[in-house]
Amino acid sequence: MGRKQDIVEAINTVDARLATLHDRILASGEAPLPEGTWRVRDALSHLAARANGVARIMARVEAAANPQAAQPAAPRNVDEINAGQVEERTSKTVAELLEEIRTGHAAAIAAIAGIDDTVLAREIPLGFRPGEAAVGELMVMGGARHDHGHLDQIEAALK
């Protein structure tokens, strides 16, 4: 996992799942998720914010390659980041959030095409816990695998 075709296939699987759930999501965007305080639309806001994570991962590749360069600001905690993603999209409709996800995924797929396979195989720090992983694997882990977890929650809310 982590080759270009694997990453694209993983993104396409998320898009296919969203397409299957599309009408139910539109009908129940305000439904609460089974756990936590988020509604379906909040989870979609989070997914929309992260839909094209390629630039974020590639910035980490650059930082790992140039440790003397200016480092990005220390990240806020994950709860603050997630809350900001939801807050930034409160004026968007559920349909607009779904479109933002689709557009972000298309941009990610286009960006992946331009990344050399040696870069995808390069190990960089995980960032959120000790250890390293290949760039391509991080793109799947923080992208489609992450998205499927939230889609599981959304699907449970739609039952």
N, C-alpha and C positions, 0 to 999 in steps of 0.2 A: 504494500500500500504506500502511496506517496508519489507514484509516477504521475505524469501529466494526465494520462487517460484515467487513472484511478481517481484523481481529484475531480476531474470533470464529471465522471460517472457518479461520484458521490453527490456533487451539486445537483446534477440532473435528477437523482433519486429524491432529493428534498423537493425539487420543483414538481416532480410527478406526484408526490404525496400531497403537496399543497393544492395541486389541481384537483385531486380526488376529494379533498376536504373543502374546496373553494366555496361552494354554495352553502354548506353548513356553517362555515366560518362567517360568511356574510350575514347569515340569519341569526347568529348567536355571538356576535363580537363582544358583547358586554357580559357574557357568561363568566362567572368566576372559575378560576382553575381549582382543581380539587385540593391543592395544598398552597399555602402562602396567601398573599393578598392580591396577587395579580389577577386581572381578567384576561380573556383571550386577546383583546386588543393590546394589552400591555406586553404580553409575550411576543406578539407580532411586531410591536415597536422595537423591542430588543433585537429580534431577528433582523428587522430592516436595518437597524444601526450597524449590524455586524455582517450584512449580506456580502460585502466585498472586503474580506479580511486580508486580501493579498498585499495591499500596500502596508498594512500594519505589520504583517510578518516580514515583508521585505525590509522595512525599517529596522526590525530586530536583527536581520541578517547583516545589514550595514553596520549597526552598532557592535555586533559581535566581531566583525571583520576589522573595525577601527575603534578599539577600546579607548584610545586617547582622544578621540573626537568628542565633541560636546554630547553628552548623553541627554536623552529626552527627560523632561520633568518626571519626577517620581509619580507613579500612577496613584490615583486615589484608590480607596478600597472598592471592591467589586460592587457592593451595595450602592455606593454613591454613583458609580459609573452607570449601573443599570437604571437607577432612578433618573439620572440625567437623560438617558436614551429614551425613556418613556416620556418624560416631561417635554423633551424637544419635539415630540410627535403628537401631542394632545390635540392639536387642531386637525390632524389628518383623519380621514375616514378609514374604515377597515379596508375598503377597496384600494385606497391609496397606499396603505401599508403593504398590502399584498403586491401591488405594482412596484413599490420600492424594493421589496425583496427580490422580485423577478429581475428588475433592472440591475440591482447590485450583483446578483448571481451571473447575469450575462457579462457584466464588466469584469468579474472575477475570472470567468472562463477566458475572456479575451486576454486578460493580463497573464494568465498562466501560460498561454501559448508562447509568450515572449520570454519565459524564464528558462534558462539553460538547465538541463537535467543534472549537471554537477552541482548547481545551486540547490536544487530540490533534495539532493542526497546529503548536503552539508548538515552537520550537527550543530545546533545552537542551543543555548540555555532555554529550558522550559519557561522560565520567568515567573511562574506562579508556584513552583515547588522546585526543590533541588533536582538536578539532572539535566540531561540534554535529549533532544530528539531531532530527527531529520526535518528539514524545512517542509518537505512535502507531507510528511506525517502530521506536522503541526497544522498545516492547512486543512487536512481532513479532520483532525481532532478538534480544532477550534472552529471549524466550519460545519460541515455536514453532520458529523457525529454529535456535536453540540446542538445543532438545529433539531435533529431527530429527538433528542431528549425533551426539548420544548414542544415539539409536535406531539409527542406522547401525552404531555400534559394537556395540550389543546384538544386532542382527540378525546381524552377522558372527560373534559368539560363539555363536549358536544353530545355526549351520550344521553 
